[in-house]
């Protein structure tokens, strides 16, 4: 004990210790407990100064003690504050494995894909098999083989895209209907045929009920002794399964080059069931074309029309879907607008 320090001298040491302590608190990543030991432990500057009070001249000792204690209290408070901040920060990292998760947004198949799958399933139940035929094809398959030679006026109905290519098998087109699959299926040489050909079709058209690229499902049944009764039976089976037990079909005489006789197939409206209402006007909605396969087409497919016959139909997937009541889909272009807000609803 040499009792030679004055209060200002001692306070000078205290201020130095305070600055060191603040620097440590501001920069260190050490844990709260480690910091507490560093700041106030036995070997700390503050405990050294506490002992050093003995060296202060007795008249200044009280003042030196007060200042030292005040500074220690200040630093202690800072340490505690930073400890609660740290605790909060580490709370943030706390991960509760038992909390329910946030479900990731999941999409769904496009409505047209859903419709294709449903249509396929219905026809599969009565022995039809889904097949695929080219969507870019030689003119022969969608036209000539179907009794529509070049320049035949009936071709106009199909508003075809010609892609400007041809080879020795003829001009190449984007198929405007799935009927190109008829002769292609016959060429496989296996009988009887029960095919359902679903593919994209292309026509130069665009309005509320037409888009340039759409889908058709083409059914064809070829066997011995097929009748129009088989045709109506299959159509009614489809319509009742796809639209509901109250729905039924109606055939109207029509003309196609590749069927004889030919029909337009209607189904009764889902709202008024055929009585006539604001939606359907006269009770019936048009599904698409059909008929008994023309003998010339069978011959083009290598099948003897004196032994075999059958029926075919080709309907639009989008159109068939839009005729389901309750879809509230009145503009076919919405299906391909890629507006997720719209598509999400289905
Ligand atoms: N291909 C015809 C169309 O696109 C529909 C049809 C298919 C008609 C099969 C008769 C037989 O309109």
Boltz pocket constraint, residues with backbone or C-beta under 6 A from the ligand:
constraints:
  - pocket:
      binder: B
      contacts: [[A, 176], [A, 177], [A, 178], [A, 179], [A, 218], [A, 219], [A, 256], [A, 258], [A, 259], [A, 263], [A, 288], [A, 289], [A, 290], [A, 291], [A, 312], [A, 313], [A, 314], [A, 315]]
      max_distance: 6.0
